[in-house]
Amino acid sequence: MKIRKQHFLRSGELKTLKNLIVENLGQKAINAIPKDANLELIVFDDGTHLYMVDGKPYFFKKGEKIFPTILFLDNFSIDLPKVVIDLGAVARVSKGADIMVPGITHIYKKFQRGDIIIVVEEKHERVIAVGIALMESDEIIKSEKGKAIRNIHHVGDKLWKTINTIIKNN
């Protein structure tokens, strides 16, 4: 991923971003941002917006939704629905596959189609992906097959690698 532009957020942009974070991720996510933090926007050639808080990649925007980065989720607890996947699904999800119903072993907190979902592996419950629900949680419980969650950001993807490069260079 190549950086197309980069700048610190102005007050108007900051207000819009904070509203979007609360709307998509809840109040706990906004509380993770220190009041005196410097927020920076990096726009990549594929259109992805990465929001840095004091030099750390916290959020990214694809389309009209804002998502937490895996790094953010490793460091902060926010109130988003979470699904646990079995170890057999981890390798596929880590390569970008969507999360299928048979691979889900547990659901924490009910959700609707279109909600942002945290995906964790069952052994250590480490975050391996962030996605968008393609089915409601109740539908997943009743179903035996099908795509349940679209994989938006996962361990090892271009964004993840870019974030790790940014961290190493800071």
Backbone as a chain_set.jsonl record, in Angstrom:
{"seq": "MKIRKQHFLRSGELKTLKNLIVENLGQKAINAIPKDANLELIVFDDGTHLYMVDGKPYFFKKGEKIFPTILFLDNFSIDLPKVVIDLGAVARVSKGADIMVPGITHIYKKFQRGDIIIVVEEKHERVIAVGIALMESDEIIKSEKGKAIRNIHHVGDKLWKTINTIIKNN", "coords": {"N": [[0.844, -1.176, 0.0], [0.595, 2.141, -0.888], [1.276, 5.402, 0.317], [-0.882, 8.031, -0.305], [-1.677, 10.549, 0.589], [-1.096, 12.55, 3.553], [-1.839, 13.946, 6.684], [-2.233, 16.001, 9.668], [-5.244, 16.013, 11.569], [-7.674, 18.571, 11.253], [-9.752, 20.685, 13.329], [-12.5, 20.511, 12.515], [-12.502, 18.167, 10.954], [-11.732, 16.393, 12.929], [-13.913, 16.428, 14.697], [-15.914, 15.313, 13.046], [-14.776, 12.772, 12.641], [-14.75, 11.748, 15.298], [-17.522, 11.609, 15.811], [-18.237, 9.666, 13.921], [-16.769, 7.484, 14.882], [-18.014, 7.015, 17.388], [-20.595, 6.401, 16.464], [-20.142, 4.056, 14.912], [-18.484, 2.374, 16.495], [-18.893, 2.8, 19.192], [-18.967, 4.386, 22.494], [-16.833, 3.584, 24.157], [-14.689, 3.232, 22.448], [-14.054, 5.818, 21.631], [-13.302, 6.857, 24.031], [-10.81, 5.766, 24.362], [-9.082, 7.418, 23.128], [-6.753, 9.757, 23.979], [-7.37, 12.992, 25.425], [-5.644, 15.094, 24.669], [-4.428, 14.16, 22.403], [-2.608, 13.752, 19.307], [-4.042, 13.529, 16.21], [-3.797, 11.871, 13.179], [-4.235, 11.561, 9.672], [-3.857, 9.103, 7.24], [-3.958, 8.482, 3.877], [-4.313, 5.884, 1.647], [-3.31, 4.453, -1.551], [-5.335, 2.716, -2.364], [-7.594, 3.845, -1.41], [-8.168, 3.462, 1.258], [-8.496, 4.832, 4.485], [-6.403, 5.57, 7.124], [-6.313, 6.122, 10.536], [-4.266, 7.651, 12.78], [-3.341, 7.757, 16.153], [-1.522, 9.641, 18.192], [0.708, 8.61, 16.808], [0.097, 5.913, 16.654], [-1.63, 3.318, 14.97], [-4.983, 3.354, 15.089], [-7.616, 3.279, 13.966], [-9.398, 2.523, 10.891], [-10.839, 3.452, 7.775], [-13.145, 2.243, 5.521], [-15.089, 2.624, 2.764], [-18.091, 3.844, 4.017], [-17.877, 3.183, 6.652], [-16.184, 3.021, 9.803], [-13.522, 1.23, 11.23], [-11.97, -0.666, 13.887], [-8.444, -1.164, 14.156], [-6.577, -4.241, 14.174], [-4.429, -4.038, 15.868], [-5.317, -1.977, 17.595], [-7.452, -3.333, 18.833], [-6.031, -5.29, 20.175], [-5.042, -3.868, 22.263], [-7.064, -2.403, 23.523], [-10.303, -2.639, 25.026], [-13.409, -2.813, 23.574], [-16.93, -2.343, 23.103], [-18.033, -4.323, 21.106], [-19.737, -6.766, 19.084], [-18.615, -10.174, 19.19], [-17.168, -13.026, 17.652], [-16.141, -16.393, 18.066], [-13.852, -18.481, 16.48], [-13.151, -21.805, 15.304], [-10.043, -23.672, 15.507], [-9.452, -24.834, 13.063], [-10.452, -23.069, 11.183], [-8.877, -20.842, 11.396], [-6.462, -20.596, 9.823], [-7.497, -20.226, 7.232], [-9.04, -17.87, 7.521], [-7.03, -16.12, 8.24], [-5.821, -15.832, 5.838], [-7.549, -14.337, 4.467], [-10.094, -15.342, 3.963], [-13.67, -15.344, 4.163], [-15.767, -15.607, 7.105], [-17.216, -18.585, 7.868], [-20.323, -20.199, 8.728], [-20.062, -22.913, 9.866], [-17.514, -22.756, 11.063], [-17.732, -21.157, 13.289], [-17.684, -21.123, 16.757], [-18.654, -19.905, 19.012], [-20.674, -17.13, 20.072], [-20.431, -13.873, 21.205], [-22.486, -11.503, 22.427], [-25.341, -10.376, 20.811], [-26.038, -9.601, 17.342], [-26.752, -7.687, 14.334], [-27.315, -7.871, 10.741], [-24.778, -6.283, 8.88], [-23.476, -5.156, 11.047], [-20.39, -4.382, 12.774], [-17.973, -6.799, 13.457], [-15.88, -8.537, 15.733], [-13.412, -10.955, 15.293], [-12.164, -13.78, 16.831], [-9.71, -16.288, 17.699], [-10.164, -19.629, 18.996], [-8.399, -20.809, 20.909], [-6.666, -18.984, 22.381], [-8.154, -16.764, 22.315], [-7.345, -14.569, 20.746], [-7.416, -11.682, 18.692], [-8.039, -12.067, 15.298], [-9.248, -11.104, 13.091], [-11.381, -8.553, 11.651], [-14.683, -7.91, 10.827], [-17.712, -7.679, 8.783], [-21.023, -8.341, 9.572], [-22.837, -10.714, 7.789], [-25.01, -12.153, 8.29], [-27.584, -12.286, 10.794], [-26.968, -12.74, 14.31], [-28.714, -14.611, 15.543], [-29.584, -15.995, 13.31], [-27.233, -17.245, 12.498], [-26.837, -19.04, 14.602], [-28.993, -20.794, 14.2], [-28.473, -21.764, 11.683], [-26.658, -24.058, 9.511], [-24.837, -23.785, 7.542], [-23.096, -21.556, 5.241], [-21.973, -18.139, 4.476], [-21.095, -16.125, 7.127], [-19.796, -13.842, 8.095], [-18.208, -11.128, 6.551], [-14.86, -10.79, 5.8], [-12.953, -8.08, 6.599], [-10.562, -6.963, 7.559], [-7.605, -8.557, 8.399], [-5.165, -10.53, 10.209], [-2.05, -10.388, 8.74], [-2.877, -9.249, 6.311], [-2.691, -6.659, 3.7], [-3.057, -4.143, 4.921], [-2.504, -4.742, 7.614], [0.213, -5.493, 7.397], [1.271, -3.071, 6.477], [0.689, -1.397, 8.649], [2.344, -2.587, 10.592], [4.839, -1.998, 9.461], [4.806, 0.795, 9.632], [4.803, 1.094, 12.419], [7.317, -0.002, 13.085], [8.962, 1.88, 11.905], [8.554, 4.152, 13.401]], "CA": [[0.0, 0.0, 0.0], [1.37, 3.366, -0.971], [0.625, 6.571, 0.907], [-1.237, 9.057, -1.277], [-1.555, 11.817, 1.316], [-0.974, 12.396, 5.0], [-1.876, 15.226, 7.398], [-2.891, 16.013, 10.965], [-6.64, 16.42, 11.423], [-8.121, 19.878, 11.723], [-10.836, 20.544, 14.316], [-13.728, 20.041, 11.857], [-12.295, 16.764, 10.597], [-11.676, 15.654, 14.183], [-15.288, 16.3, 15.187], [-16.578, 14.343, 12.167], [-14.206, 11.463, 12.938], [-15.228, 11.297, 16.605], [-18.926, 11.216, 15.649], [-18.242, 8.409, 13.174], [-16.276, 6.437, 15.785], [-19.08, 6.71, 18.352], [-21.684, 5.778, 15.713], [-19.771, 2.716, 14.444], [-17.752, 1.547, 17.45], [-19.348, 3.036, 20.555], [-18.305, 5.376, 23.337], [-15.567, 3.074, 24.704], [-13.631, 3.442, 21.454], [-13.67, 7.23, 21.663], [-12.64, 7.076, 25.324], [-9.436, 5.281, 24.249], [-8.277, 8.488, 22.548], [-6.453, 10.794, 24.975], [-7.911, 14.311, 25.082], [-4.636, 15.949, 24.041], [-3.742, 13.349, 21.394], [-2.473, 14.214, 17.925], [-4.658, 12.585, 15.278], [-3.271, 12.032, 11.832], [-4.891, 10.767, 8.643], [-3.046, 8.616, 6.125], [-4.809, 7.943, 2.815], [-3.539, 4.994, 0.786], [-3.68, 4.43, -2.961], [-6.574, 1.954, -2.58], [-8.703, 4.603, -0.824], [-8.285, 3.22, 2.698], [-8.063, 5.91, 5.381], [-5.881, 5.074, 8.389], [-6.259, 7.181, 11.534], [-3.207, 7.435, 13.752], [-3.491, 8.497, 17.401], [-0.173, 9.752, 18.754], [1.614, 7.737, 16.072], [-0.334, 4.509, 16.674], [-2.776, 3.109, 14.088], [-6.149, 2.935, 15.864], [-8.831, 3.041, 13.181], [-9.316, 2.691, 9.448], [-12.147, 3.668, 7.155], [-13.389, 1.686, 4.19], [-16.458, 3.029, 2.457], [-18.653, 4.791, 4.986], [-17.718, 2.666, 8.017], [-14.869, 3.084, 10.43], [-13.241, -0.024, 11.898], [-10.759, -0.675, 14.701], [-7.382, -2.024, 13.641], [-6.289, -5.372, 15.055], [-3.537, -3.503, 16.897], [-6.165, -1.285, 18.57], [-8.206, -4.349, 19.579], [-5.086, -5.982, 21.06], [-4.698, -2.985, 23.379], [-8.236, -1.8, 24.153], [-11.546, -3.403, 25.017], [-14.58, -2.026, 23.184], [-18.186, -3.082, 23.193], [-18.5, -4.802, 19.81], [-19.994, -8.211, 19.062], [-17.423, -10.978, 18.929], [-17.372, -14.447, 17.388], [-14.979, -17.251, 18.251], [-13.787, -19.485, 15.42], [-12.346, -22.973, 15.661], [-8.663, -23.619, 15.021], [-9.433, -25.226, 11.654], [-10.805, -21.911, 10.351], [-7.912, -19.754, 11.604], [-5.56, -20.458, 8.674], [-8.249, -19.665, 6.097], [-9.403, -16.485, 7.846], [-5.773, -15.365, 8.214], [-5.466, -15.621, 4.432], [-8.553, -13.459, 3.875], [-11.392, -15.972, 3.743], [-14.792, -14.926, 4.998], [-16.035, -16.521, 8.208], [-18.359, -19.439, 7.537], [-21.098, -20.637, 9.89], [-19.53, -24.083, 10.569], [-16.292, -22.438, 11.796], [-18.024, -20.355, 14.478], [-17.964, -21.962, 17.924], [-19.342, -19.141, 20.063], [-21.008, -15.742, 19.763], [-20.592, -12.981, 22.35], [-23.325, -10.337, 22.129], [-26.15, -10.483, 19.591], [-25.778, -8.576, 16.333], [-27.588, -7.627, 13.138], [-26.587, -7.757, 9.472], [-24.129, -4.993, 8.695], [-22.721, -4.752, 12.238], [-18.961, -4.685, 12.807], [-17.749, -7.977, 14.302], [-14.51, -8.925, 16.049], [-13.233, -12.398, 15.128], [-11.049, -14.272, 17.638], [-9.49, -17.741, 17.623], [-10.682, -20.234, 20.22], [-7.418, -21.261, 21.885], [-6.232, -17.889, 23.259], [-9.087, -15.658, 22.042], [-6.627, -13.443, 20.145], [-8.108, -11.126, 17.532], [-7.39, -12.376, 14.033], [-9.922, -10.409, 11.996], [-12.513, -7.661, 11.875], [-15.55, -8.1, 9.67], [-19.086, -7.17, 8.726], [-21.983, -9.448, 9.652], [-23.679, -10.991, 6.623], [-26.186, -12.788, 8.883], [-27.831, -11.926, 12.185], [-26.436, -13.758, 15.216], [-29.72, -15.673, 15.698], [-29.589, -16.75, 12.061], [-26.027, -18.079, 12.527], [-27.086, -20.116, 15.567], [-29.952, -21.736, 13.606], [-27.989, -22.246, 10.393], [-25.577, -25.03, 9.5], [-23.88, -23.455, 6.49], [-23.182, -20.225, 4.66], [-21.063, -17.083, 4.92], [-21.67, -15.396, 8.25], [-19.111, -12.562, 8.29], [-17.252, -10.762, 5.504], [-13.561, -10.435, 6.352], [-12.546, -6.749, 6.155], [-9.159, -6.735, 7.968], [-7.142, -9.744, 9.11], [-3.734, -10.69, 10.45], [-1.319, -10.734, 7.528], [-3.325, -8.554, 5.099], [-1.86, -5.516, 3.311], [-3.165, -3.101, 5.947], [-1.781, -5.244, 8.782], [1.641, -5.391, 7.096], [1.595, -1.651, 6.406], [0.662, -0.907, 10.026], [3.557, -3.063, 11.25], [5.95, -1.231, 8.92], [4.71, 2.134, 10.231], [5.209, 0.979, 13.831], [8.766, -0.221, 13.115], [9.649, 3.1, 11.483], [8.321, 5.243, 14.368]], "C": [[0.889, 1.239, 0.0], [0.571, 4.53, -0.398], [0.389, 7.608, -0.187], [-1.175, 10.441, -0.647], [-1.583, 11.558, 2.811], [-1.012, 13.782, 5.636], [-2.528, 15.057, 8.772], [-4.299, 16.548, 10.782], [-6.875, 17.813, 11.984], [-9.339, 19.665, 12.602], [-12.14, 20.037, 13.697], [-13.655, 18.571, 11.484], [-12.31, 15.886, 11.843], [-13.07, 15.414, 14.741], [-16.055, 15.265, 14.36], [-16.097, 12.93, 12.463], [-14.742, 10.923, 14.26], [-16.691, 10.871, 16.543], [-19.043, 9.873, 14.942], [-17.776, 7.246, 14.047], [-17.358, 6.035, 16.774], [-20.215, 5.96, 17.656], [-21.373, 4.322, 15.342], [-19.214, 1.807, 15.526], [-18.149, 1.755, 18.9], [-18.47, 3.995, 21.337], [-16.96, 4.898, 23.88], [-14.403, 3.31, 23.745], [-13.141, 4.881, 21.488], [-12.941, 7.55, 22.96], [-11.181, 6.615, 25.309], [-8.497, 6.346, 23.672], [-8.006, 9.54, 23.621], [-6.93, 12.168, 24.496], [-6.911, 15.2, 24.345], [-3.869, 15.229, 22.928], [-3.651, 14.08, 20.053], [-3.079, 13.139, 17.031], [-4.238, 12.915, 13.866], [-4.015, 11.094, 10.886], [-3.87, 10.389, 7.584], [-4.02, 8.005, 5.119], [-3.914, 7.139, 1.876], [-4.09, 4.983, -0.629], [-4.957, 3.638, -3.25], [-7.801, 2.645, -1.968], [-8.902, 4.391, 0.664], [-7.733, 4.422, 3.461], [-7.615, 5.274, 6.692], [-5.743, 6.254, 9.337], [-5.268, 6.8, 12.618], [-3.467, 8.319, 14.967], [-2.139, 8.473, 18.096], [0.786, 8.743, 18.127], [1.243, 6.266, 16.052], [-1.592, 4.347, 15.814], [-3.973, 2.522, 14.843], [-7.323, 2.503, 14.996], [-8.524, 3.142, 11.696], [-10.733, 2.788, 8.902], [-12.14, 3.062, 5.76], [-14.838, 1.99, 3.88], [-16.921, 4.053, 3.472], [-18.487, 4.34, 6.436], [-16.29, 2.827, 8.502], [-14.706, 1.825, 11.28], [-12.04, 0.145, 12.83], [-9.706, -1.534, 14.005], [-7.198, -3.19, 14.623], [-5.373, -4.911, 16.183], [-4.336, -2.778, 17.991], [-6.883, -2.309, 19.453], [-7.316, -5.174, 20.503], [-4.809, -5.179, 22.325], [-5.888, -2.408, 24.136], [-9.441, -2.723, 24.038], [-12.681, -2.46, 24.623], [-15.782, -2.941, 23.09], [-18.741, -3.448, 21.817], [-18.814, -6.29, 19.914], [-18.733, -8.964, 18.653], [-17.844, -12.405, 18.63], [-16.046, -15.165, 17.582], [-15.006, -18.284, 17.132], [-12.871, -20.622, 15.84], [-10.975, -22.893, 14.99], [-8.554, -24.01, 13.549], [-9.723, -24.066, 10.716], [-9.75, -20.812, 10.4], [-7.025, -19.539, 10.382], [-6.269, -19.817, 7.486], [-8.576, -18.189, 6.325], [-8.164, -15.598, 7.797], [-5.259, -15.132, 6.797], [-6.538, -14.815, 3.706], [-9.918, -14.068, 3.64], [-12.455, -15.369, 4.661], [-15.051, -15.986, 6.054], [-17.329, -17.269, 7.903], [-19.04, -19.923, 8.822], [-20.468, -21.844, 10.591], [-18.268, -23.803, 11.396], [-16.517, -21.66, 13.084], [-18.403, -21.272, 15.635], [-18.751, -21.235, 19.01], [-19.59, -17.714, 19.589], [-21.179, -14.987, 21.07], [-21.356, -11.759, 21.875], [-24.032, -10.484, 20.78], [-25.844, -9.331, 18.641], [-26.722, -8.732, 15.153], [-26.7, -7.645, 11.895], [-25.999, -6.358, 9.37], [-23.348, -4.499, 9.891], [-21.255, -5.134, 12.096], [-18.734, -5.783, 13.843], [-16.255, -8.205, 14.499], [-14.44, -10.452, 15.957], [-11.99, -12.821, 15.912], [-10.918, -15.785, 17.464], [-9.798, -18.347, 18.992], [-9.643, -20.574, 21.283], [-7.042, -20.163, 22.882], [-7.145, -16.669, 23.169], [-8.356, -14.393, 21.605], [-7.393, -12.984, 18.909], [-7.331, -11.494, 16.276], [-8.047, -11.666, 12.857], [-11.006, -9.473, 12.519], [-13.375, -7.793, 10.629], [-16.894, -7.434, 9.795], [-20.021, -8.377, 8.705], [-22.806, -9.541, 8.363], [-24.98, -11.672, 7.049], [-26.369, -12.225, 10.288], [-27.3, -13.052, 13.07], [-27.423, -14.915, 15.405], [-29.771, -16.576, 14.479], [-28.384, -17.7, 12.015], [-26.245, -19.283, 13.443], [-27.989, -21.188, 14.966], [-29.425, -22.401, 12.342], [-26.871, -23.275, 10.548], [-24.524, -24.727, 8.447], [-24.08, -22.018, 6.019], [-22.138, -19.268, 5.198], [-21.755, -16.271, 5.993], [-21.108, -13.986, 8.368], [-18.139, -12.331, 7.136], [-15.983, -10.248, 6.174], [-13.112, -9.099, 5.752], [-11.053, -6.503, 6.411], [-8.73, -7.948, 8.774], [-5.623, -9.72, 9.281], [-3.088, -11.111, 9.133], [-1.78, -10.029, 6.262], [-2.442, -7.339, 4.82], [-1.887, -4.422, 4.371], [-2.37, -3.495, 7.192], [-0.27, -5.105, 8.582], [2.09, -3.931, 7.061], [1.651, -1.049, 7.809], [1.931, -1.334, 10.755], [4.809, -2.357, 10.743], [5.977, 0.17, 9.525], [5.215, 2.111, 11.664], [6.725, 0.825, 13.943], [9.531, 1.055, 12.791], [9.458, 4.269, 12.444], [9.22, 5.132, 15.568]], "O": [[1.818, 1.354, 0.799], [-0.639, 4.634, -0.598], [1.311, 8.013, -0.895], [-0.687, 11.391, -1.26], [-2.024, 10.507, 3.276], [-0.31, 14.691, 5.192], [-3.271, 14.105, 9.01], [-4.534, 17.426, 9.951], [-6.352, 18.182, 13.036], [-9.904, 18.572, 12.618], [-12.82, 19.208, 14.303], [-14.613, 17.821, 11.669], [-12.835, 14.773, 11.821], [-13.374, 14.316, 15.206], [-16.768, 14.432, 14.92], [-16.898, 11.998, 12.531], [-15.145, 9.763, 14.335], [-17.066, 9.873, 17.159], [-19.859, 9.035, 15.326], [-18.325, 6.147, 13.963], [-17.598, 4.846, 16.98], [-20.74, 4.989, 18.201], [-22.241, 3.456, 15.446], [-19.44, 0.597, 15.491], [-17.773, 0.957, 19.758], [-17.379, 4.365, 20.902], [-16.043, 5.702, 24.05], [-13.275, 3.557, 24.171], [-11.941, 5.132, 21.385], [-12.064, 8.413, 22.988], [-10.396, 7.035, 26.159], [-7.276, 6.2, 23.719], [-8.946, 10.157, 24.122], [-6.893, 12.463, 23.301], [-7.306, 15.981, 23.479], [-2.775, 15.654, 22.556], [-4.497, 14.909, 19.716], [-2.678, 11.977, 17.089], [-4.308, 14.058, 13.417], [-4.377, 9.977, 11.256], [-3.117, 11.231, 7.094], [-4.807, 7.123, 5.462], [-2.903, 7.634, 1.378], [-5.204, 5.447, -0.876], [-5.597, 3.863, -4.276], [-8.906, 2.104, -2.0], [-9.724, 5.073, 1.276], [-6.67, 4.955, 3.142], [-8.37, 4.517, 7.303], [-5.134, 7.267, 8.993], [-5.407, 5.774, 13.283], [-3.78, 9.501, 14.821], [-1.67, 7.422, 18.533], [1.576, 8.105, 18.823], [1.98, 5.45, 15.5], [-2.519, 5.151, 15.919], [-3.976, 1.342, 15.193], [-7.952, 1.478, 15.26], [-7.537, 3.754, 11.287], [-11.686, 2.277, 9.489], [-11.26, 3.329, 4.941], [-15.724, 1.645, 4.661], [-16.215, 5.022, 3.752], [-18.911, 5.044, 7.353], [-15.331, 2.777, 7.732], [-15.638, 1.406, 11.966], [-11.188, 1.0, 12.593], [-10.04, -2.516, 13.342], [-7.627, -3.11, 15.774], [-5.525, -5.345, 17.325], [-4.057, -2.948, 19.178], [-6.916, -2.166, 20.676], [-7.793, -5.702, 21.507], [-4.392, -5.737, 23.34], [-5.738, -1.969, 25.276], [-9.576, -3.483, 23.079], [-12.889, -1.43, 25.264], [-15.651, -4.162, 23.009], [-19.789, -2.947, 21.409], [-18.228, -6.996, 20.736], [-17.907, -8.47, 17.885], [-18.755, -12.939, 19.263], [-14.977, -14.623, 17.302], [-16.042, -18.89, 16.861], [-11.94, -20.435, 16.624], [-10.779, -22.143, 14.033], [-7.642, -23.553, 12.861], [-9.283, -24.079, 9.566], [-9.73, -19.939, 9.533], [-6.853, -18.4, 9.947], [-5.7, -18.959, 6.811], [-8.408, -17.362, 5.428], [-8.24, -14.45, 7.36], [-4.357, -14.32, 6.588], [-6.465, -14.623, 2.492], [-10.82, -13.381, 3.162], [-12.169, -14.945, 5.781], [-14.61, -17.127, 5.919], [-18.386, -16.668, 7.707], [-18.401, -20.038, 9.868], [-20.342, -21.819, 11.815], [-17.981, -24.541, 12.338], [-15.596, -21.514, 13.888], [-19.317, -22.089, 15.522], [-19.429, -21.861, 19.825], [-18.816, -17.162, 18.806], [-21.957, -15.387, 21.936], [-20.885, -11.05, 20.986], [-23.394, -10.69, 19.748], [-25.449, -8.243, 19.06], [-27.392, -9.752, 14.991], [-25.486, -7.457, 11.985], [-26.643, -5.373, 9.73], [-22.618, -3.514, 9.777], [-20.914, -6.084, 11.391], [-19.239, -5.708, 14.963], [-15.466, -8.083, 13.562], [-15.306, -11.152, 16.481], [-10.9, -12.293, 15.692], [-11.883, -16.471, 17.126], [-9.705, -17.671, 20.016], [-9.985, -20.623, 22.465], [-7.092, -20.383, 24.092], [-6.937, -15.671, 23.859], [-8.695, -13.288, 22.03], [-7.951, -13.799, 18.174], [-6.125, -11.267, 16.19], [-7.489, -11.622, 11.76], [-11.472, -9.585, 13.653], [-12.864, -7.789, 9.509], [-17.182, -6.728, 10.761], [-19.835, -9.311, 7.925], [-23.394, -8.555, 7.916], [-25.93, -11.758, 6.271], [-25.415, -11.742, 10.898], [-27.195, -14.194, 12.623], [-27.013, -16.075, 15.425], [-29.977, -17.784, 14.601], [-28.506, -18.831, 11.546], [-25.882, -20.407, 13.099], [-27.77, -22.376, 15.203], [-29.882, -23.482, 11.971], [-26.222, -23.348, 11.592], [-23.45, -25.327, 8.443], [-25.071, -21.362, 6.34], [-21.5, -19.524, 6.219], [-22.868, -15.785, 5.795], [-21.832, -13.046, 8.697], [-17.353, -13.21, 6.784], [-16.044, -9.361, 7.026], [-12.913, -8.995, 4.542], [-10.366, -5.909, 5.581], [-9.407, -8.333, 9.728], [-4.907, -8.991, 8.594], [-3.523, -12.068, 8.493], [-1.142, -10.184, 5.22], [-1.55, -7.023, 5.607], [-0.85, -3.838, 4.685], [-1.649, -2.674, 7.758], [0.443, -4.657, 9.48], [3.166, -3.596, 7.558], [2.559, -0.279, 8.121], [2.534, -0.528, 11.464], [5.746, -2.137, 11.511], [7.04, 0.675, 9.887], [5.963, 2.995, 12.081], [7.35, 1.451, 14.799], [10.612, 1.292, 13.329], [10.142, 5.284, 12.311], [9.152, 5.967, 16.47]]}, "num_chains": 1, "name": "protein.A"}
